[in-house]
Amino acid sequence: MLTKAPRGTKDVLPSEAYKWQYLENMIREICADFGFKEIRTPGFEHTELFLRGVGESTDIVRKEMYTFNDKSGRSITLKPEGTSPAVRAFVEHNLYAETMPVKIYYITPVYRYERPQSGRLREHHQFGIEMFGSNDALADAEVISVAMTLFNKLGLKNLELNINSIGCPNCRREYNKALKEFLGENIENLCDDCKERYKINPMRVLDCKVESCKRILKDAPLMLNYLCDDCKNHFESLQSYLKEAGFNFIINPKIVRGLDYYTKTAFEIISNDIGAQGTVCGGGRYDGLVEECGGPSVPGVGFGLGLERLLLTLENSGIEIPAPKRPDLFICTIGNEAKKYAFSMATKLRSLGISVEIDNMGRSLKAQMKYANKLNVRYTIILGEDELKNGKVKMKNMDTGEESAIELDKIYDKISE
């Protein structure tokens, strides 16, 4: 199958790449506005990082990671999410010694062995941000604001911001007792995965997508009723910040997210335009993750969103990404001397920021004009022996059909006009 991409992967062809570039450029601009700086981490990490960071009870670790032994027998895993590698880099390079908060973002491929579906591939691309150092709910609100700013700038309307608090280790202990007691009474009716989650981390059951489990969980105790004073105050502060900034939100007590490292804030931004799996962004607070990964006790908060899913949401919302810039000029040539001159001219014009196309296929003049039209160029000139001798060409405006005589060395000025 040398001519077919592996299942769950997808080529981004030149006809689509401009959409990705548009999104990535907008992301970089917004991150700069909020003071986030880019980090780039390796495509694979030691497996232990994800076992400790993501959590052994998660579906990602139990079912979806691409894990293998390298030639030295070390267990290596392709990056399934962006936060744990960012935390590892934060610890390894002593970024915690810098002035807080440390604010970083990444645009990276991630790998999960799951059933491919619309907007979700085995290799997909994730935009994520992380803010380290602040315990204040203002940091959570600012992280949410980055995502909402991106969606608003893209023109997305049909979105819901869902927030929840999943507490800290202290109040979660009491909650887990109550949840485990409830689940124990229904254990026989849970799916096999949830029976396993029940033993390792009962809160993972709340994230189950199996309908029979979802019906049982409708009556499950809610974490919000078990929050300690600190977590309760933090959640109330988050709500006040969001209200003050004009962000509408829904308190959804069933949100727990699919990763074990979350504490306190958990949130999802949901689109009603892409079907049942409508989450386009998810994140929250992870105050113990840096310490879990071998660093000092430093709080953190962040989110991740899939670019494939975001592109699908834009498409389903009828939002068109602006087409790429048209070529400025096509130089049609007749004869070898004209081809040499055209190449030299194109080189100079390109160095001045003008987009120039020339014929590399030995086409006839008629075929060159037809090709220039297909490329949707703004202007064309025809260069042959007479034009080289006289130092003048006719420049054609391909939109209006208007032609004008122009000296060869005035072409840059003409196009700039």
Beta strands, then each sheet from edge to edge (+ up, - down):
strand 1: 37-38
strand 2: 44-46
strand 3: 67-69
strand 4: 75-78
strand 5: 102-111
strand 6: 123-132
strand 7: 159-165
strand 8: 250-251
strand 9: 263-271
strand 10: 279-285
strand 11: 300-306
strand 12: 329-333
strand 13: 356-358
strand 14: 379-383
strand 15: 392-397
strand 16: 403-407
sheet 1: 1+ 5+ 6- 11+ 10- 9+ 7- 8-
sheet 2: 2+ 4- 3+
sheet 3: 13+ 12+ 14+ 15- 16+
end
